Amino acid sequence: MTVSASDLQAFYQNQRTSAGTATEPTEQEIQQGFANGKNPDPLPKLFQPLKIRESVFKNRVWVSPMCMYSSEDGFANDFHLMHYSQFAIRGAGLVMFEATGVLPEGRISPNCLGIWKDAHVANLSNIVKNIHQYGAVAGIQLSHSGRKGSSIPLALSKIRDSQRSTIEEGAWPDKVYGPSAIPFDDAHYKPSEMTLEQIDAVQNAFVDAAVRADKAGFDVIELHGAHGYLLCQFLSPLSNQRTDNYGGSFENRTRMLIETVRRVRAVWPVEKPLFVRVSSTEWVEGGWDIDDSVALARVLVNEGVDLVDCSSGGNNSRQKIAVGPGYQVPFAARIKQEVPDLLTGAVGLITRGDQANEILENGQADVVFIAREFLRNTSLVLSSAHKLGVNIKWPNQYERAHLKTKYNF
């Protein structure tokens, strides 16, 4: 049979079944050693699809947002096209873009990604189209750095004591603000306390960013309420010592996040999921803790949030974190147990497919977000399926490397 050039291009670029999708092996695949037989029934949860509103995720191995510090004036570029596409072509169910500033001063560093102006949309849209071409869902984390803004990229922190970027590097020390005039530590700029007008302007910026994210074609938004950035800063009594309606009581300290969620949900299409990342605990006595996060989750689910991404820490330099494999999983499990109508994502030192699947099979979370291990092993989805005995689709272009259960030479 003759295959035309256009048919060949369609075969490689528009793959009918995308990589990372569990598929029953054919007789030829079994004979050639790609599978021992039929897939397990039921499938391991890691490779069971998940539908949230109208978005269908082909598996539950998701790329966690990770700062890349590779933008100029907030624009996505060829690095971002390469970086995010590599996860999509290798089968990730969701590719979540890094913390993306809703305002110029909302970036963590001068090199961070942005979505504060319409001109940013075109480059983002180009990457989203590429992600969709390989069958992955595209998400973006909307963020404001607050008092941790105007910092330096991670790589520079190894050679500089101060976390402050300089004016020559594009810093904005006069526009660093937070709920209270309390710096994260001596290495960061001291913030000014936000006025009510600034609070309203930031909420509007999140709304405008959500509209741009929709225009760019993103399927999912995640609001960044974790790791000591602005929305997280409002939650904690240690970083928020205001005496107005945005400080003091639990209701007041959560007001900034809840109002932002409400306003974003109103403009974000009803068929598209909305996530929130939280620091489930500050790991500091007297700070935000898991009981607070459970109480917050009960509010979020009624505001149209579909999933809480359960991280921790980052808001206080005195934190003492008990780090170990899956150390944050109990937070996702607790919220899932106590707020059953809300999906949860587990994150933090999840490095193996069998480990990730065990979390899901034990009912501790609905999905797993993986960060550093994806940087080490971009083919994590493919290798995890092999170890779990699941036959999944490989990218047509990489079929030569398809892992086998036995080799027939």
Solvent accessible surface area in square Angstrom, and as a share of the most:
residue,aa,sasa,rsa
1,M,224,1.00
2,T,130,0.76
3,V,82,0.47
4,S,52,0.34
5,A,87,0.68
6,S,78,0.50
7,D,84,0.44
8,L,90,0.45
9,Q,120,0.53
10,A,44,0.34
11,F,112,0.47
12,Y,77,0.29
13,Q,65,0.29
14,N,96,0.49
15,Q,21,0.09
16,R,248,0.91
17,T,50,0.29
18,S,19,0.12
19,A,5,0.04
20,G,0,0.00
21,T,37,0.22
22,A,24,0.18
23,T,40,0.23
24,E,103,0.46
25,P,15,0.09
26,T,70,0.41
27,E,116,0.52
28,Q,112,0.50
29,E,46,0.21
30,I,41,0.21
31,Q,125,0.56
32,Q,91,0.40
33,G,0,0.00
34,F,34,0.14
35,A,8,0.06
36,N,121,0.62
37,G,25,0.24
38,K,176,0.75
39,N,15,0.08
40,P,54,0.34
41,D,141,0.73
42,P,106,0.67
43,L,41,0.21
44,P,16,0.10
45,K,74,0.31
46,L,1,0.00
47,F,1,0.00
48,Q,45,0.20
49,P,81,0.51
50,L,23,0.11
51,K,122,0.52
52,I,7,0.04
53,R,77,0.28
54,E,114,0.51
55,S,14,0.09
56,V,90,0.52
57,F,0,0.00
58,K,22,0.09
59,N,0,0.00
60,R,30,0.11
61,V,1,0.01
62,W,0,0.00
63,V,1,0.00
64,S,2,0.01
65,P,15,0.09
66,M,25,0.11
67,C,37,0.22
68,M,38,0.17
69,Y,53,0.20
70,S,39,0.25
71,S,7,0.05
72,E,143,0.64
73,D,67,0.35
74,G,0,0.00
75,F,59,0.24
76,A,2,0.02
77,N,60,0.31
78,D,118,0.61
79,F,72,0.30
80,H,0,0.00
81,L,54,0.27
82,M,102,0.46
83,H,7,0.03
84,Y,3,0.01
85,S,12,0.08
86,Q,40,0.18
87,F,0,0.00
88,A,0,0.00
89,I,21,0.11
90,R,52,0.19
91,G,0,0.00
92,A,0,0.00
93,G,0,0.00
94,L,0,0.00
95,V,0,0.00
96,M,0,0.00
97,F,0,0.00
98,E,1,0.00
99,A,6,0.05
100,T,0,0.00
101,G,1,0.01
102,V,2,0.01
103,L,40,0.20
104,P,48,0.30
105,E,26,0.12
106,G,1,0.01
107,R,26,0.09
108,I,13,0.06
109,S,0,0.00
110,P,15,0.10
111,N,56,0.29
112,C,1,0.01
113,L,0,0.00
114,G,0,0.00
115,I,0,0.00
116,W,36,0.13
117,K,62,0.26
118,D,97,0.50
119,A,60,0.46
120,H,1,0.00
121,V,22,0.13
122,A,71,0.55
123,N,62,0.32
124,L,1,0.00
125,S,18,0.12
126,N,83,0.43
127,I,3,0.02
128,V,1,0.01
129,K,138,0.58
130,N,39,0.20
131,I,0,0.00
132,H,73,0.33
133,Q,63,0.28
134,Y,24,0.09
135,G,34,0.32
136,A,4,0.03
137,V,12,0.07
138,A,0,0.00
139,G,0,0.00
140,I,0,0.00
141,Q,3,0.01
142,L,0,0.00
143,S,2,0.01
144,H,2,0.01
145,S,0,0.00
146,G,2,0.01
147,R,10,0.04
148,K,24,0.10
149,G,1,0.01
150,S,0,0.00
151,S,7,0.05
152,I,7,0.04
153,P,22,0.14
154,L,119,0.59
155,A,75,0.58
156,L,54,0.27
157,S,35,0.23
158,K,173,0.73
159,I,134,0.68
160,R,70,0.25
161,D,145,0.75
162,S,48,0.31
163,Q,43,0.19
164,R,95,0.35
165,S,1,0.01
166,T,54,0.31
167,I,114,0.58
168,E,157,0.70
169,E,73,0.33
170,G,39,0.37
171,A,14,0.11
172,W,26,0.09
173,P,39,0.24
174,D,141,0.73
175,K,122,0.52
176,V,4,0.02
177,Y,12,0.05
178,G,0,0.00
179,P,1,0.01
180,S,6,0.04
181,A,45,0.35
182,I,51,0.26
183,P,44,0.28
184,F,34,0.14
185,D,43,0.22
186,D,132,0.68
187,A,26,0.20
188,H,17,0.08
189,Y,41,0.16
190,K,135,0.57
191,P,4,0.03
192,S,59,0.38
193,E,86,0.39
194,M,3,0.01
195,T,68,0.40
196,L,100,0.50
197,E,131,0.59
198,Q,61,0.27
199,I,3,0.01
200,D,67,0.35
201,A,52,0.41
202,V,2,0.01
203,Q,3,0.01
204,N,59,0.30
205,A,9,0.07
206,F,0,0.00
207,V,24,0.14
208,D,68,0.35
209,A,0,0.00
210,A,0,0.00
211,V,55,0.32
212,R,35,0.13
213,A,0,0.00
214,D,50,0.26
215,K,137,0.58
216,A,2,0.02
217,G,28,0.27
218,F,0,0.00
219,D,29,0.15
220,V,0,0.00
221,I,0,0.00
222,E,0,0.00
223,L,0,0.00
224,H,6,0.03
225,G,0,0.00
226,A,0,0.00
227,H,48,0.21
228,G,0,0.00
229,Y,30,0.11
230,L,0,0.00
231,L,0,0.00
232,C,6,0.03
233,Q,0,0.00
234,F,0,0.00
235,L,3,0.02
236,S,1,0.00
237,P,47,0.30
238,L,45,0.22
239,S,2,0.01
240,N,3,0.02
241,Q,115,0.51
242,R,15,0.05
243,T,141,0.82
244,D,52,0.27
245,N,98,0.50
246,Y,27,0.10
247,G,3,0.03
248,G,52,0.50
249,S,59,0.38
250,F,60,0.25
251,E,119,0.53
252,N,29,0.15
253,R,25,0.09
254,T,7,0.04
255,R,66,0.24
256,M,0,0.00
257,L,0,0.00
258,I,16,0.08
259,E,42,0.19
260,T,0,0.00
261,V,0,0.00
262,R,124,0.45
263,R,76,0.28
264,V,0,0.00
265,R,33,0.12
266,A,87,0.68
267,V,61,0.35
268,W,5,0.02
269,P,32,0.20
270,V,114,0.66
271,E,78,0.35
272,K,32,0.14
273,P,0,0.00
274,L,0,0.00
275,F,0,0.00
276,V,0,0.00
277,R,10,0.04
278,V,2,0.01
279,S,3,0.02
280,S,0,0.00
281,T,16,0.09
282,E,2,0.01
283,W,60,0.21
284,V,18,0.11
285,E,172,0.77
286,G,56,0.54
287,G,11,0.11
288,W,5,0.02
289,D,56,0.29
290,I,33,0.17
291,D,81,0.42
292,D,33,0.17
293,S,2,0.01
294,V,3,0.02
295,A,33,0.26
296,L,1,0.01
297,A,1,0.01
298,R,115,0.42
299,V,57,0.32
300,L,1,0.00
301,V,37,0.21
302,N,129,0.66
303,E,37,0.17
304,G,19,0.18
305,V,5,0.03
306,D,24,0.13
307,L,0,0.00
308,V,2,0.01
309,D,0,0.00
310,C,0,0.00
311,S,6,0.04
312,S,10,0.06
313,G,1,0.01
314,G,17,0.16
315,N,0,0.00
316,N,19,0.10
317,S,65,0.42
318,R,144,0.53
319,Q,57,0.25
320,K,166,0.70
321,I,56,0.28
322,A,74,0.57
323,V,96,0.55
324,G,20,0.19
325,P,116,0.73
326,G,10,0.10
327,Y,54,0.20
328,Q,6,0.03
329,V,7,0.04
330,P,76,0.48
331,F,25,0.10
332,A,0,0.00
333,A,24,0.19
334,R,75,0.27
335,I,1,0.00
336,K,53,0.23
337,Q,144,0.64
338,E,59,0.27
339,V,9,0.05
340,P,108,0.68
341,D,126,0.65
342,L,2,0.01
343,L,44,0.22
344,T,0,0.00
345,G,0,0.00
346,A,0,0.00
347,V,11,0.07
348,G,14,0.13
349,L,72,0.36
350,I,5,0.03
351,T,45,0.26
352,R,123,0.45
353,G,5,0.05
354,D,65,0.34
355,Q,19,0.09
356,A,1,0.00
357,N,17,0.09
358,E,101,0.45
359,I,10,0.05
360,L,2,0.01
361,E,83,0.37
362,N,95,0.48
363,G,34,0.33
364,Q,52,0.23
365,A,3,0.02
366,D,17,0.09
367,V,0,0.00
368,V,0,0.00
369,F,0,0.00
370,I,4,0.02
371,A,23,0.18
372,R,160,0.58
373,E,30,0.13
374,F,1,0.00
375,L,84,0.42
376,R,153,0.56
377,N,47,0.24
378,T,29,0.17
379,S,34,0.22
380,L,8,0.04
381,V,1,0.00
382,L,3,0.01
383,S,25,0.16
384,S,2,0.01
385,A,1,0.00
386,H,65,0.29
387,K,156,0.66
388,L,37,0.18
389,G,50,0.48
390,V,8,0.05
391,N,9,0.05
392,I,5,0.03
393,K,47,0.20
394,W,20,0.07
395,P,1,0.00
396,N,20,0.10
397,Q,65,0.29
398,Y,77,0.29
399,E,76,0.34
400,R,240,0.88
401,A,65,0.51
402,H,19,0.08
403,L,60,0.30
404,K,44,0.19
405,T,57,0.33
406,K,93,0.39
407,Y,124,0.47
408,N,88,0.45
409,F,223,0.93
